[in-house]
Amino acid sequence: MSDKARILFDALDLDQDGALTRAEVIGALRAKGPTLAARGVIPVWGVGDDDAASALFDQADQNGDRVLSFEEFAALVDRRFGW
């Protein structure tokens, strides 16, 4: 798993509990997405609206527990963003 996935996960994990909720992903991408894209942490095209962030969450949540572990998150973003 890439270092970029870890950096992005940590940026989205607003409460720093080691897991991502749907609300964290949507809220953090809304608030931090443009800055993360400008720093090269996430591709510019990867910053979408709330629906895109929610869809990303659904794709990553492989076990359906409505919480993303780093492993679930990294597997998706590494593939999706070509890391």
FENNOR-V871576 format. One record per residue. N is the residue number from 1. SS is DSSP state (h for helix, s for strand, l for the rest). PHI is phi in radians with two decimals (* if undefined). NEAR is the number of other C-alpha atoms within 8 Angstrom. Layout:
{{N & SS & PHI & NEAR} {N & SS & PHI & NEAR}}
//
This chain:
{{1 & l & * & 6} {2 & l & -1.43 & 8} {3 & h & -1.13 & 6} {4 & h & -1.10 & 9} {5 & h & -1.09 & 12} {6 & h & -1.14 & 10} {7 & h & -1.06 & 9} {8 & h & -1.15 & 11} {9 & h & -0.99 & 12} {10 & h & -1.11 & 10} {11 & h & -1.19 & 9} {12 & h & -1.48 & 11} {13 & l & -1.38 & 14} {14 & l & -1.06 & 8} {15 & l & -1.67 & 4} {16 & l & 0.95 & 7} {17 & l & -1.73 & 5} {18 & l & 1.49 & 8} {19 & l & -2.49 & 10} {20 & s & -1.97 & 12} {21 & l & -1.71 & 9} {22 & h & -1.00 & 10} {23 & h & -1.08 & 6} {24 & h & -1.11 & 11} {25 & h & -1.08 & 14} {26 & h & -1.13 & 11} {27 & h & -1.12 & 8} {28 & h & -1.22 & 13} {29 & h & -1.17 & 13} {30 & h & -1.14 & 10} {31 & h & -1.40 & 7} {32 & h & -1.91 & 9} {33 & h & -0.91 & 11} {34 & h & -1.06 & 11} {35 & h & -1.18 & 7} {36 & h & -1.11 & 11} {37 & h & -1.16 & 12} {38 & h & -1.12 & 8} {39 & l & -1.46 & 7} {40 & l & 1.45 & 7} {41 & l & -1.32 & 10} {42 & l & -2.35 & 13} {43 & l & -1.09 & 9} {44 & h & -0.95 & 8} {45 & h & -1.22 & 5} {46 & h & -1.43 & 7} {47 & l & -1.61 & 11} {48 & l & -2.02 & 9} {49 & l & -1.50 & 7} {50 & h & -1.05 & 8} {51 & h & -1.15 & 7} {52 & h & -1.16 & 8} {53 & h & -1.14 & 12} {54 & h & -1.15 & 11} {55 & h & -1.13 & 8} {56 & h & -1.04 & 8} {57 & h & -1.03 & 11} {58 & h & -1.06 & 8} {59 & h & -1.15 & 8} {60 & h & -1.37 & 11} {61 & l & -1.34 & 13} {62 & l & -1.23 & 7} {63 & l & -1.67 & 4} {64 & l & 1.25 & 6} {65 & l & -1.56 & 6} {66 & l & 1.13 & 7} {67 & l & -2.47 & 10} {68 & s & -1.77 & 14} {69 & l & -1.41 & 9} {70 & h & -1.04 & 10} {71 & h & -1.10 & 7} {72 & h & -1.08 & 11} {73 & h & -1.10 & 13} {74 & h & -1.11 & 13} {75 & h & -1.03 & 10} {76 & h & -1.32 & 10} {77 & h & -1.21 & 11} {78 & h & -1.05 & 12} {79 & h & -1.23 & 8} {80 & h & -1.19 & 7} {81 & h & -1.68 & 9} {82 & l & 1.23 & 6} {83 & l & -1.52 & 8}}
//
